[in-house]
């Protein structure tokens, strides 16, 4: 399933990286602890978080993630959003809680293991 398909089905709003939405999503991960994400999220995965700072973009780039979902209706900081746009990192936003977003991703077949 692609990032675009997930966004369409779940009603996620793309706030950055709109040119990279055709990428396939291999797995999913949820955490707000960056070191946890770096150690456990997988290449081409989709990451659900409520963190909104520039380090989110750095981790997404480091791990070559397919997309980041900012949960809870939060907005990325301006500098983080600018970095995501410049680097082409897909950042999606939702008013759903992280718990609900992950449950919905699971229903779509996105799993935490590769």
C-alpha positions, 0 to 999 in steps of 0.5 A, a space after each residue: 500500500 502506498 503513502 497516498 492510498 493510506 492518506 486517502 483512506 484515513 483522511 490524513 492531510 499532507 503537510 510536506 513531501 507531497 511529491 513522494 506519496 507514491 512510495 510503498 509502506 513496508 511496516 509501521 511504528 509508533 513512538 515519541 522516543 527518538 532513540 526507540 524509533 531509530 533502533 526499531 523502525 524499519 526502512 520504508 516504514 510509516 512512523 506515527 508520533 506526536 513529536 513536532 520538531 526538526 529531529 523528527 525529520 532527521 530521524 525519518 531521513 536517517 531511516 529512509 522512512 516512507 512517511 511520518 504521521 503527526 497525531 493528535 491534531 498537532 502541527 509541526 514547528 515551522 523549522 521542522 516543516 521547512 526541513 521536511 519540505 526541503 528534503 521531500 519527507 512526507 509528513 501527514 497530519 491527523 486529528 486522530 490520537 496516535 492510538 487510533 491512527 495505529 489501530 486504523 493502520 493495522 486494520 489496513 494491513 500495516 504491521 510492525 514487523 517486516 
